[in-house]
Amino acid sequence: SLAAELNQGMGRHLRSLGISAKSIYGGHLPTTDERAAIESVNLLVSTPEKMLAVEDALPQILSTFDTIICDEGHLLDDPQRGLSYELLLSRLKAHDRLGRRFVFISAIVPNIGTINSWLGGSDQTVIESDYRPTRLEYGFLEKSRKGSFNLIVNPLAQYPQRYDLLNYLVSDSLKFEIDGVIRSTSAIKSKSVAVALRALPSGAVALFTTEKRGHQGVEDLGEEIIKHVNTHLKVNDPSKYADKNFLLLLKEYFQEVFGCEYLLTRLVSTGALFHHGDLPQDVREVIEDALRDEKVKLIVCNTTLAEGVNLPIRTMVLHSTKRFAGNGLENMSVRSLKNLVGRAGRAGKETKGLIIVPNKRDEELVKKLIKEEGVEQVNGTLYNLIRRITLNISIRNIELTNEILDAQDEQFLQWLDAIDLSLIDLLSEDTNPEELEQVVHDMLSHTLSHHQATEQEQETQEQIFQLRATKIRDYLEDGTFAEISQSGTSLRSYQSINELFDFDDEIWKKELDSPLDKEWINYLLEDGLLKSKEFINSLIQFNNWTMKEGNELSEEQVLKAIQLWMEGQWYHEIAEDLNTEVYKVIRLINSLIGYNLQTIASSVIRIKIAKDEDYEPDPIIFNWPLFLQYGIDSMLKLSLFELGLTDRVAVLHLSKLLQNIEIEEEELELTTLLLNQEKVINEELQEQMPLIAFQKIKRLIDLLKFR
């Protein structure tokens, strides 16, 4: 979301000055358009994961950058993304040359001096400021003797900085009527929703929680909003604070993508939306644009939206500051909470933002934040891992071996994969195996982990990296290292893929008419990817997530979902075919299929190309991971995506029209075709598809006129 926002905002302004910019995210193979842009633009906005994938495809790319801007720098110790971030910056440091600058940005790193030193800065290169263009106020909800709730604003301050809003939430706000019977509720989620609705007259409201689903999840709060609007006695109607005509357009769009019964489709009728990481990227951008343009004033969200993206939020209601971890709940870190609440109060629009804490269970953590107590240091993910390993080695008095490392759980093995990849990317096929130990030692000196570690922890890190290097040595000695390096896969994935696939199979020479060619699907999916350890582990994780609700998916159902998705079906249609819920299909497509399976497919194709220097893959084979990711089945549709039309609704409608147009020879180039057929496109599509998606087609054509 942040990469897309930066491209829309800063990128647009820079382009008006003749400075080219490109935003890349998602996927594991840079597209043809991305490859060309990456090598020519002045500014590249990228997620760490995408940049690592780009480096695999364009090995010299890191040496071409003069300035590295590290936004949201505190993500260095994020459990999911921190390792990729740290290893990317470590590799950029390893590729360093005279004159390169690192600009590291974060609002919430207390040990900024450590990061500054790691990146090669001095005391003079740290810029710190406590300036905030808008003032934050905090409000705690407190029940009165009469049953209503007062809002105590700035509760830790003295009067008049502290002030009390009496009867902020009246008791009728928590009463609802069903079948003529009036009932009261004391449910925590009901109180949070009531507070969010009460805050709407002051401006846009974000109702925050930590989970996507479950009794304290985003979607459960969405259901509660619908219940409040439909049944509660006294409630602010969020549709009165929204653009009602635009709500109809959003509903039309969501109906096509998700069907009529999906929560987002039902929720938008009330004037509210929700946002979390399971939603497809094009839908998330539609939601973000609606908030940014102030067409909707109430959003339920988790950290996917609430961290980093600049939206006009006046009030943030903290429904929960606790996350599920292991077998129980734990508090968010104070640092994460500090970053979160910084979304309230948009500079240039508001003079202050308000954070409301409706539930007693969250007050102590918020008090720590107000007093700036216990703000955690940023320790790199790799350092946190090394520290735990060092402690275990000391307690259990064991000697590390590759056998011990390879016998750990899947999460640990994924960390090892990242370490292996960083070593592979640092080396070349000409590396002398005898020099390997020194090369690895030099690489470690560039990591934040090495910079933060004690002497004992440094020894552990050195031992782990040298152990992984011994596995790489075998490939250097037998001459197959080049294959691994060019394929961008980990050692574990490379071994697994080579066991599964016969890369001499005649299928690789075939010219495919469709990405769903039966012979290709049998080879790649049925007899290949769906049998891989990586996919099986991912499917187990997916089914573990759904197990408590039953209806586990089989490999056959996943294959069916892939075929329907690539044929152009939508989530609700696939859910009906699989006899499951829409929200499960959304996660299936955008996580298990569009990310995990697409990653492995990319690796298979890259290994084939690396094995045979003379091999020129059929365009459909080469681009197959993108067909899977986007849910499309033709080169025309892929070309529309690569041209910049990244909304799947728009691509499916426009491609169907273009396929039925008689094309002149001079219109074979897609840009020319779109410009020449603009009038036909406007006349035919405006009434046949959701207007939100149609407007994206119009914006693309307008942009093409100036290229």
Summary of the structure (lengths in Angstrom):
residues: 707
radius of gyration: 26.7
end to end distance: 25.4
largest distance: 83.0
contacts: 2255
relative contact order: 0.08
helix: 56%
strand: 11%
